[in-house]
């Protein structure tokens, strides 16, 4: 990601937010309900872009930590100390959270807490999340609730978009490269 990528994203959002008739004093969510889907997609993607960039940064940092640990272990002249050196990481597609909110939250809680949280509590929290998600989806009428009739079209539009296409493609490429390496390392181990 370059500084220019971030500037382009900010300029794109500034060109949409509170600049159109009837939306001069509107909130972010009022914009999402009123803008056409492609413009709303630009605003929503801008809003979440820091998450994408941080995820990419986390992937790079996790990869560096893993490589440093491998280098350290390979060059150690003394026997390795008894220490926990594994790093658990879970990736969960957004579609799973949308299509299966209960199961996704339960899987996340199991990953996070293992046996340190009772099964009953995980179920209760997962049910609460599922109900909150369903309520939010029912009450919301903008495209980010996955109600768009042309979700695939919006994804394709974003992939080809002048502002977001390049940065998102680079983040996706980084993720695929790290997952490929993880898969290779798992096969070798």
N, C-alpha and C positions, 0 to 999 in steps of 0.2 A: 504494500500500500504506500502510496506517495502522499505528500502533503497536498498535492494538486487533487488527488482523488477525494480527500476530505473536503477541500474547498469547493469542488464541484458538487458534492452531495449537499453541503450547507447552502450553497447558492440555489440549488434546485429546490430545496425545501423553502427557502426564503421567498422564492418566486411564487410559491403556492399559498403560503400561510398568510391569512388575513389580507389578501390582495384582490379578491374577487368580490363583485357586488353581492351583497347579502351575507358575506362572510368576514367583513372587516373587523367585527368584534367577536367572531365565533371562536369557540374552543377547538382544541385539537380534535376531539371526538365529533363535534358538530361538522368539522371539515370532512372527517372520514365518512359521515353519513351523506354529505351533500356533494362532494366531488365525484367526478366520474371515476370508475374503478382504477384506471391507469394512474390518474393523478393521486388518488387515495393510496394506491400501492406505493407511489413515490414517497408520500408522507410517512406511511407506516414503516417502510424500509429504512428511511432516514432515522426514524425514532428508534429502531432496533439495531441500527448499524453498529453502534458501539459494542453491542453484544457479539456481533459477528467478528468484529476486529479483536475483541478480547479473547474470544474462543480461538481465533487463529494464533494470537500471542501465547495463549496457554498451551496450545499444541506444540508450538516451537519450544517453549520453555520445558515442557515435559520431555520432549525429545532430547533436549540438551542435558537435562538432569540424568536421563537414562544413559546417554552416551558417556557423560562424565563418570558415572558409577561403573560402567563397563570398563572404561579406561583405567580407572582407579583399581578395580579388581584385577585387571590383567597385569598391571605393573607393580602390584603390591609384593614387596619382598618378605613381608611377614604374613602369617596365616590370617585369613579374614576374621574379623571380630564377629561374634555372634550378635547380629543386629538384623532388624527387619528392613529389607531393602526393596520390597515390592511396592509398587504404586498401582492401586486399583483405579480404573477409569471406566466409566460407563458412557456410552453414547446412545441416545434415544431419539429416533426420528420424531419431528414435530407432528407428523401425521398420526403417530400412535397416541400422542397426547390428545389430539382432536377426536380421533375415532374411538379410542379406548381409554378414556380418562381414569376410570377406576383402576384398570389393570396397570396403566403406566405409573400412577402414583404408588400403587402397591409395590411394583417392581423397584421403583426408586427408593422407597422406604426399606425394603429388604436389602438392597445394595448398601444403603447408607448405615443402617442400624444392625443388620444381621439379626442375631438373637438378643441384642441389647434392648429391643423394644418388643413388648408382647404382641403376638399375632392379632389379638383382639383390637389393640390400639392401632395397628397398621390398617386393619380393615375399617375401623371407624374413621380414621383420617382419610382413607381412600374414598369412602362413601361421601364424606363431607366435601372433599375436593370435587368428586363427580357431580354432586348436587349444585355446588357453586358454579362449576363450569357450565352445566346445563342451564342454570338460571341466567347466567351472563349471556349465553348464546341465544336464548329465547328473547331476552330484552334488547339485545343489540341488533341493529339493522344495517350494519356496514359490512363491507366485503371481508374484513379480516376475521370474521367469525366462521369462515370456511363455507359460507352460503352461496358464494358466487357460482353461477351456472357455468362459468368458463375458467375454472381454476387453472387448468392446464394452459390455457391461452395466456393468463396473467403471468404464470411462471415463465413461459416462453418469451413473453414481452420483456420481462425483467432480465432474462438472460441476454437478450439482444440490446437492451437499453444502453444508450450512450454514457449515462452517468454511472449506473450500477453494474452493467454487464462485466466490465473488466475486473473491478475489485472482487465481485462475487465469484467470478471464474477462478481468480487466483486463490481465494480462500478455499474453494471447493477442490482445486488441484492440490493444495497443501494438505488438506484432510485426506484425500485419496492416497497421496504419497506416504503419509505417516501410517495410514491403515494398511497399505501394501507392505511397508517395512515391518509393522507389527505382525502381520500374517506370516511373513517370511521368518521372522525371529521365533515365532511360535512353532513353526514347522521344524526349524533347526534344533530347538531346545528339546 
